[in-house]
């Protein structure tokens, strides 16, 4: 597999909400993205644990090499990362397959992937249907749009108290404002679009009530999700 940037690649450097966390949106990310679908169609996907609501399989090594080769300088500069070495702690094909009634509590609300402000997350959409994108949120009670180590105790302590409220989110994917969270930014799930953001930003997949889970990587809500660390 040989991956290259798309000849019509389009880059946006954005910020999220009042706290101005950086967000990169790249459309037409790679040339011939169908190669990634062909690989995914041959893989065995398995449940991904308690946090991701679906199944996953390891992404190919050439994809990781391509990511670093094409994005390294951009990431170091725009996210103001103090280091020179990038490394993946996760790089998986992912398919959302969990029905709303089977969601865990933390799958029904915005989440963070880490409190480390240097840790980055990416999501590369590989579906063509209207299956939702990704949204970013502000926690109303604390005003937090990201949760780092200094905010961890206050945020999760407040969240624990709120979880006992009868109005706390029920068995649905969050997809917009609630009494506890305000949506502050959203990006549609567009084929061959990639989002890059800090892992401590509060975020969630935007999945509406009409979503029908499909475990087939060629027809389901397929993406490649990565965690990138700096060293």
N, C-alpha and C positions, 0 to 999 in steps of 0.2 A: 504493500500500500504506500503510495506516494501522495502526500497532501501538500497543497499549495493554497495561498491566499486567493480568494476570488478576484478576478480582474476588476470587478465593480464593488469592491469592499467599501463599506460606509461606516464611519466612526463618529460616535457622539460621546463627548465628555460632559456628564451631568452631575448634579448633586441632589441629595434626598432631603426634603423637609427643611425645618428650621435649623437643624444641627449640621446641615450641609455635608453629610457623609458622601464621599465620592461614589459615582456609579458610571460604568462604561457600558455602552450599548454598541454592538457591532453587527450590522446587517450584511448579508452576503459574505459570511465569514470565510468559508472555504470553497474552493472550486471542487466540483463533483462531490457534493455531500452524500450522494447516493452510495458511495463506497462505504460510508459508515453504516448505512442501513443494511447493506449486503452482509457486513460482518455481524451486525446485531441479529439478523435473521438466522444465523447459524449457532448462536450461543445458547447456553442453558441458564436461564434466569432463576434466581432463588429469592426467598423473603429476605428483606434487608434489615431486620431487627425492629425495635420498637419506635424509632423516630421517623424513619421514612415510610410513608403509607403505600408500600408497593414492593416491587421486586427489582433486583439489580444483577448486573454481570460486569466483569472487569472490562474496561475500555482498552483498545489496543495500544501497545507501546508507541507505535508511530504517531498516534494522536497526541500523546503526552510530549513527545519530542517536538512535534510541530507547534504545540502551544507555547513551549518555552522559546523556541526559535523565533516565533512571530510576535510574541507579546512581552517578552522579558523587559525590554527597555521602557515600553509604555507603562507597564505595571509599576516598575520601580519609581518612575517619575510621577505619575498621576496620583498614586496612593502614598507617595512620599515615604517609601520603605527604606529603612536604614539597614541595608545589607546588599549583598551582591548575588547570593546563591538562592535560587528558587527550587522548591521540592514539592512533589505531590504527596499529601497524606491520604488522598482518596481521589480516584478517577474512575467512575462507573457509568455504564449505561443504566438508566433508571426508567421504570414504567410505573405510573400511579395505578394501582389496582384495588385499593381498599374502598369498600362501600362506606358511606357516611356513618351508618349505625355501628360500624366496627372500629371507628377511630378512637385512639387513646386521647386523653385530655390534651396533651401537648401537641397533638396533631390537629386539633380543632381551633387553635389560636396561633398568632404569630410566634415565631421562635427565633432564637439565635443558634448558630452552630459552634460558637466559641466566644469567650470574653477577650480574646487576644486581638487587639486592634491592627496587628500586622497580618493576621490570617485572612486570606481572600477566599471567596467562593465564586464559582462560575456555573452557569447553566446554559447549555447549548441545545436549543430546541430543534428536534428532528421529526416533528409531526406537521402535517399540512392542514389537518382539520381544525376547526375552532374549538380547541380543548383548554383554553385559558392560559394565562401567562404567570407573572410573578408580581406581587404587590409588597409594598413596604408600609410600616405602621408606626404610629406613636401610641404609647401606653398612656391613656388619659390621666390616671391617678398620679403618676410620677412625672409625666411629660417626656419620658425617655423615648428616643428613637433608636438608640443603640444601648447595649448593656456591656460595659467593660468590667474589670475586676472591682473598681471602686463603686460601681452601681449594683453589683450582683446581689448583695445581701438585701438592700432596700427593695429592689425590683421583685425578687422571688419571694420575699416576705410579704409584700403587698399582694402579689399574685396568689399566694396561698390563701390569704384572707378572702380575696375576691372569688376564689373557686367555690366557696360555700354559699355564694349568693344564688338565689333561685333564678336570677336572670343571666347567669353566666352561660356562655355558649354551649348549646346542646350538641346533638350528634349530627353535625354538619361541618363541611369545610368552610372556613371563614372566607368571605368574598365581598368585602366592603366594610363600612363603618359598623361598629357595635357599641353598646354602652361602655365598653371597657377599652376598646381600641379604635383609633381613627386612621383610616387609610390616607397616606400622605403622598404616595407615588405608585404608579403601576406601569408595567410594560407588557404588551401583548405577546403571546407565544407565537412568533412568526418563524416559519421554517428557515433554518440556517442563520438564525439570530443568536448571538451569545450575550449574556449579561455577566458583568464582573463587579463584585461589591465586597465590602468588608463582612466577614462572617459574624461580626457582633451587631450588625444591623437587624432590627426586628423585621421579619419578612415571612411570607407564606405564598404557596401556590394559589393562584386565583382559579378556583374550580367551582362552577355553578351547580345548582340543584339538578340540572338535566344531565350531568355527566354520567356516562355509562362506562365503567371500568372495562378495559380490553387488554389482556396480557400479551397480545401479539405485537412484537416490536415493529412490524411493518404497518400496523393500523392503529396502535394504541398511542397513549401519551408518552412517547419516547423522548428522552433527553440524555445528554451526557453531563453529569454533575461532578465537579472537581473541587477539592480543597487544596489551596496552594499556600505553603509556608515559606517564610523568608529566613535565611541563615547568613 
